[in-house]
Amino acid sequence: MTPEQIFSLASTLALVGWVVIVIAPHWQHTRALVFSGVVLLLSALYAYLILRYMGAATQNGGGFGSLKEVTLLFQTPEALLAGWIHYLAFDLMTGLWISVDAAKRGINRWFTLPFLFLTFMLGPIGLLTYSITRSIVTKRFPIDPFEL
């Protein structure tokens, strides 16, 4: 597959995961489908790209030690694609956590939609706004993400 085809596949898979989270957050198979079916598949695509192309991406001075090295690292389409898939997988996992956590706390699913949208579009901002809201609703800070 070409990088463009992998990009399209990964983006479509992530979108399917988001649709399932938004449309069927309480369906008994949502967590398994999104995590095992989408997040892990995106993770496998990411691992393939890292193993296949990251060596070449570091040969031009790319790395993680400075902003300049990161800039050089992502100059190849394959490395940029790996970075994109990294975002897709982690943002989707964060959206799944928000959905599950809100359900455990009895937070109305419609109330979570803005946080899910922000996570879909801007990742950490969705997590931040949900976490602030969660701490206000539960009157608990600091936030323990695994508190039952």
NORWO-V954515 format. One record per residue. N is the residue number from 1. NEAR is the number of other C-alpha atoms within 10 Angstrom. Layout:
BEGIN
N:NEAR / N:NEAR
END
This chain:
BEGIN
1:7 / 2:8 / 3:15 / 4:12 / 5:10 / 6:17 / 7:18 / 8:12 / 9:15 / 10:24 / 11:17 / 12:13 / 13:20 / 14:24 / 15:16 / 16:15 / 17:24 / 18:23 / 19:13 / 20:19 / 21:26 / 22:20 / 23:11 / 24:14 / 25:18 / 26:15 / 27:10 / 28:9 / 29:12 / 30:20 / 31:21 / 32:11 / 33:16 / 34:23 / 35:18 / 36:12 / 37:14 / 38:24 / 39:26 / 40:15 / 41:17 / 42:26 / 43:18 / 44:13 / 45:20 / 46:21 / 47:16 / 48:13 / 49:20 / 50:18 / 51:10 / 52:12 / 53:16 / 54:20 / 55:13 / 56:15 / 57:21 / 58:18 / 59:11 / 60:13 / 61:14 / 62:21 / 63:18 / 64:13 / 65:8 / 66:10 / 67:11 / 68:12 / 69:15 / 70:16 / 71:15 / 72:19 / 73:24 / 74:19 / 75:13 / 76:16 / 77:14 / 78:23 / 79:24 / 80:17 / 81:21 / 82:25 / 83:15 / 84:15 / 85:25 / 86:18 / 87:16 / 88:23 / 89:24 / 90:17 / 91:25 / 92:26 / 93:22 / 94:19 / 95:27 / 96:24 / 97:17 / 98:24 / 99:23 / 100:19 / 101:17 / 102:17 / 103:15 / 104:11 / 105:12 / 106:9 / 107:15 / 108:11 / 109:18 / 110:9 / 111:11 / 112:19 / 113:16 / 114:13 / 115:24 / 116:27 / 117:16 / 118:19 / 119:24 / 120:22 / 121:12 / 122:14 / 123:20 / 124:15 / 125:15 / 126:23 / 127:21 / 128:14 / 129:16 / 130:21 / 131:19 / 132:15 / 133:14 / 134:19 / 135:15 / 136:11 / 137:11 / 138:10 / 139:10 / 140:11 / 141:11 / 142:9 / 143:13 / 144:10 / 145:10 / 146:7 / 147:7 / 148:7
END
